[in-house]
Amino acid sequence: MAEKSKEKDIPCSPQTEQLLKKRGFTIGEKINFGSFAKVYKAKQIEKDGKEKVIAVKVIDLDKTSTDYRQKFLPRELYTLRKVRHPSVVTIHEIFTIENKIYIFMDLADGGDILDYLRANGPIPEDKAKVWFRQIAEGLKYIHSLGIAHRDLKSENILLDKNGNVKITDFGFSRTCYDPQSGKRLLSETYCGSAAYVAPEVLKGQPYNPMLSDIWGLGVVLYVMVNNALPFDDSDLAKMVIKQLGRKWSFSSKVVDKLSPEVKDMISQLLEPDLTKRPTMTKVLNHQWFTGVKKKEKCDKSEKVDQSNITDKKAEFDKKKDDKK
C-alpha cells in the first residue's frame, strides 16, 4: 500500500497524451497510488466546450498478475460500464492504450468516509441517516443488476463536493447469476478487508455475496456513528466467534446519543443468521428512515470541509485468488 501524493507524474507517453487530448481528456497531478494503479486529477472538455475537473485511474497491466488480468479486471470493467446511479461513482470513458487502462471518472473531492471520521469524529445520526440511505439505495441498485460489490468499507464510500456519497472500487465485484441458466452463483473467495467481512466469508464456506454485502453495510453504518469498528480483526478465529455470538457493543461515547431505531438497524444488518439477515428492500423500509425523503440530499451548508482531511493509505493491490 502507498500513501496519497500530489506530486507531478507522467502516466503516459507523448503519443498517448495526444490521443487522449483528441478525445477531450488531459491528465494532471497524481493524487493516489498503489502497486499497479495510480489516480490522477484530470480535465475533460465537454460538448459545450466547458472544462470539467474529473479523475482518472491508470492501471499498468505489466505490473499486474495473470489472475488479476483474467478474472478481477474483466469483472471490474464490466461493472463500471454497467452501473449508472447517483450514489455510484460515474465513469466517463475507459481506454486501453500501450498496455495501460485509463478509467476516467468523476472526482469525489470530499475524500471518503474514513477521511471524514478522522477529521471530524463520529458522524451525527441525522447526517449518517442521509448518507447511509444514499449508500443503501446505491447498493440496492447494484444488486438489481445481479452484481455484488464484495468490498464495502468506509474507504470505498467517497464524498463529492456537495457532500453526497459515491460507492467506488469494484475490484472485487462479480455477477451473482449464471448468464445461461440464471442460477445463483455462490462465492468461495475471501474478499475485502477483514474488519468488514461477514462470518460466512471468514469461515471459508460458499456464500451468497449479496448477503455478505449487507453485513458489510452494517459495519459501515456502525463505523459511521461510532468512529470505531465493531470487531477486533487482529485474531480472525476469535473475531468469527464474536460475530456469531453478537459480541459487539456501541461506543460509550455515543451509545446514549443514538436512537433506538439506528441501533436496531445495525443489529439487523449484523445478523449472523443468513436466514434472518434483511434484504435491501427491508433495509430501505426500516423504521429508521421514517420521514426521510427518498431523494434527500445534504444541505449546501453541510458540504465537506476538505482543509483538515488527513492522509490515508491506498488499497489498489489487495486482489486475491478467486476460486469461484
C-alpha positions, 0 to 999 in steps of 0.5 A: 500500500502507498500513501496519497501524493500530489506530486507531478507524474507522467502516466503516459507517453507523448503519443498517448497524451495526444490521443487522449487530448483528441478525445477531450481528456488531459491528465494532471497531478497524481493524487493516489497510488498503489502497486499497479494503479495510480489516480490522477486529477484530470480535465475533460472538455465537454460538448459545450466546450466547458472544462470539467475537473474529473479523475482518472485511474491508470492501471499498468497491466505489466505490473499486474498478475495473470489472475488479476488480468483474467478474472478481477479486471474483466469483472471490474470493467464490466461493472463500471460500464454497467452501473449508472446511479447517483450514489455510484461513482460515474465513469466517463470513458475507459481506454486501453492504450500501450498496455495501460487502462485509463478509467476516467471518472468523476472526482469525489473531492470530499475524500471518503468516509474514513477521511471524514471520521478522522477529521471530524469524529463520529458522524451525527445520526441525522447526517449518517441517516442521509448518507447511509440511505444514499449508500443503501439505495446505491447498493440496492441498485447494484444488486438489481443488476445481479452484481455484488460489490464484495468490498464495502468499507468506509474507504470505498464510500467517497464524498463529492463536493456537495457532500453526497456519497459515491460507492467506488472500487469494484475490484472485487465485484462479480455477477451473482447469476449464471448468464445461461441458466440464471442460477445463483452463483455462490462465492468461495473467495475471501474478499475485502478487508477483514474488519468488514467481512461477514462470518460466512466469508471468514469461515471459508464456506460458499456464500451468497455475496449479496448477503455478505454485502449487507453485513458489510453495510452494517459495519459501515453504518456502525463505523459511521456513528461510532468512529470505531469498528465493531470487531477486533480483526487482529485474531480472525478465529476469535473475531468469527466467534464474536460475530456469531455470538453478537459480541459487539457493543456501541461506543460509550461515547455515543451509545446514549446519543443514538436512537433506538431505531439506528441501533436496531438497524445495525443489529439487523444488518449484523445478523449472523443468521443468513436466514434472518439477515434483511434484504435491501428492500427491508433495509430501505423500509426500516423504521429508521428512515421514517420521514426521510425523503427518498431523494434527500440530499445534504444541505449546501451548508453541510458540504465537506470541509476538505482543509483538515482531511488527513492522509490515508493509505491506498488499497489498489493491490489487495486482489486475491485468488478467486476460486469461484 
